Amino acid sequence: MQVEGKVFVITGAARGLGLAIGQLIASKGGICALVDLDQAAVTAAAATCGEQSKGYTCNITQEAEVERLFEQVLADFGRLDGLVNNAGLLRDGMLIKFKDGELLDKMSLSQWQSVIDVNLTGTFLCGREGAAAMAKAGNGGVIINISSIAKAGNIGQSNYSATKAGVAALVTTWAGELKRFGIRAAGIAPGVISTDMTDSMKPEALERIEKVIPVGRLGDRKELAETAMFIIENDYMNGRLIELDGGLRF
Ligand SMILES: NC(=O)c1ccc[n+]([C@@H]2O[C@H](COP(=O)([O-])OP(=O)(O)OC[C@H]3O[C@@H](n4cnc5c(N)ncnc54)[C@H](O)[C@@H]3O)[C@@H](O)[C@H]2O)c1
């Protein structure tokens, strides 16, 4: 797909990886509908993505809000060509914590559910409404789900790992279901990419992580954005994930 003049919805795009993807799309002449929870932050983000891009406030866990979002994007731009399901949440914790034979703590249902709601249900809702909008617009399209290296399972991330395996499975499911509309679906499973969160970590902690990454450093958000661009531009990339992790294995 050629990016110029095409319209992309990117969730969780007020900062971090979503914003980096939006800025790269905009640099190639694409138009971005940047979606996040906070109006001021997402409006400021949209201002860095070219004159035509716009910011939208939407909580992707809320069905009615997601339905309204995609109706509004179609009304504003008259087309939809791509969706990046990027919004995500971490609420890490062990399944159970035991000391001296006593149960000290366990992952609460709300800790589990909050991550399922954003990462999995939010991706489902945006994928469903995005696919419907692209099918309606009739120009084909592409959906990118941002998974994680944690899709294979990771200690302290029962909730997060389950959602990231879920969004990886949806890529294959959607590629099969949406082929009749000319819509591709693919994903990225990043390792550790430098964001505001990693920028604020202690240098010693960062060094420890970098030591176990074969490439010897964190990924750069520009490298992540370029991977999303590869998926957008390469029409044979479908139904699979790209593992962008510098060779890291937990
Ligand atoms: N940064 C990494 O190293 C890394 C590694 C693997 C996977 N990922 C995944 O990449 C994606 C982006 O990561 P990031 O580091 O840029 O995260 P981030 O926390 O910087 O940004 C996530 C954005 O999602 C938004 N968001 C959260 N809940 C939302 C909701 N209900 N509705 C709408 N927006 C919501 C937040 O407001 C935030 O702006 C996430 O899915 C994350 O799991 C990141």
The ligand as a MOL file (V3000), in Angstrom:
LIG
                    3D

  0  0  0     0  0            999 V3000
M  V30 BEGIN CTAB
M  V30 COUNTS 44 48 0 0 0
M  V30 BEGIN ATOM
M  V30 1 N 7.6940 -0.0360 24.8980 0
M  V30 2 C 8.0190 -1.3180 24.8540 0
M  V30 3 O 9.1470 -1.7310 25.1590 0
M  V30 4 C 6.9790 -2.3290 24.3780 0
M  V30 5 C 7.3760 -3.6580 24.2260 0
M  V30 6 C 6.4380 -4.5940 23.7750 0
M  V30 7 C 5.1610 -4.1880 23.4770 0
M  V30 8 N 4.7940 -2.8960 23.6500 0 CHG=1
M  V30 9 C 3.4230 -2.5190 23.3330 0
M  V30 10 O 3.4360 -1.3960 22.4760 0
M  V30 11 C 2.2800 -0.5900 22.7210 0
M  V30 12 C 2.6940 0.8560 22.9980 0
M  V30 13 O 3.6300 0.8570 24.0600 0
M  V30 14 P 4.2550 2.2170 24.6530 0
M  V30 15 O 5.5080 1.8300 25.3410 0
M  V30 16 O 4.2730 3.2700 23.6140 0 CHG=-1
M  V30 17 O 3.1630 2.5440 25.7780 0
M  V30 18 P 2.7350 3.9340 26.4580 0
M  V30 19 O 2.2390 3.5660 27.8130 0
M  V30 20 O 3.8200 4.9560 26.3210 0
M  V30 21 O 1.4970 4.3980 25.5520 0
M  V30 22 C 0.3030 3.6930 25.5570 0
M  V30 23 C -0.8040 4.6740 25.2670 0
M  V30 24 O -2.0680 3.9460 25.2980 0
M  V30 25 C -3.0160 4.8070 25.8730 0
M  V30 26 N -4.1510 4.0400 26.4060 0
M  V30 27 C -4.1490 3.2380 27.4900 0
M  V30 28 N -5.3950 2.7780 27.7230 0
M  V30 29 C -6.1970 3.2940 26.7590 0
M  V30 30 C -7.5710 3.1920 26.4890 0
M  V30 31 N -8.3910 2.4790 27.2700 0
M  V30 32 N -8.0740 3.8570 25.4170 0
M  V30 33 C -7.2510 4.6100 24.6270 0
M  V30 34 N -5.9260 4.7460 24.8570 0
M  V30 35 C -5.3980 4.0990 25.9080 0
M  V30 36 C -2.2650 5.5290 26.9910 0
M  V30 37 O -2.9440 6.7080 27.3880 0
M  V30 38 C -0.9190 5.7860 26.3130 0
M  V30 39 O -0.8800 7.0560 25.6890 0
M  V30 40 C 1.5380 -1.2560 23.8750 0
M  V30 41 O 0.5280 -2.1000 23.3670 0
M  V30 42 C 2.6190 -2.0860 24.5360 0
M  V30 43 O 2.0800 -3.1940 25.2330 0
M  V30 44 C 5.6800 -1.9440 24.1090 0
M  V30 END ATOM
M  V30 BEGIN BOND
M  V30 1 1 1 2
M  V30 2 2 2 3
M  V30 3 1 2 4
M  V30 4 1 4 5
M  V30 5 2 4 44
M  V30 6 2 5 6
M  V30 7 1 6 7
M  V30 8 2 7 8
M  V30 9 1 8 9
M  V30 10 1 8 44
M  V30 11 1 9 10
M  V30 12 1 9 42
M  V30 13 1 10 11
M  V30 14 1 11 12
M  V30 15 1 11 40
M  V30 16 1 12 13
M  V30 17 1 13 14
M  V30 18 2 14 15
M  V30 19 1 14 16
M  V30 20 1 14 17
M  V30 21 1 17 18
M  V30 22 2 18 19
M  V30 23 1 18 20
M  V30 24 1 18 21
M  V30 25 1 21 22
M  V30 26 1 22 23
M  V30 27 1 23 24
M  V30 28 1 23 38
M  V30 29 1 24 25
M  V30 30 1 25 26
M  V30 31 1 25 36
M  V30 32 1 26 27
M  V30 33 1 26 35
M  V30 34 2 27 28
M  V30 35 1 28 29
M  V30 36 1 29 30
M  V30 37 2 29 35
M  V30 38 1 30 31
M  V30 39 2 30 32
M  V30 40 1 32 33
M  V30 41 2 33 34
M  V30 42 1 34 35
M  V30 43 1 36 37
M  V30 44 1 36 38
M  V30 45 1 38 39
M  V30 46 1 40 41
M  V30 47 1 40 42
M  V30 48 1 42 43
M  V30 END BOND
M  V30 END CTAB
M  END
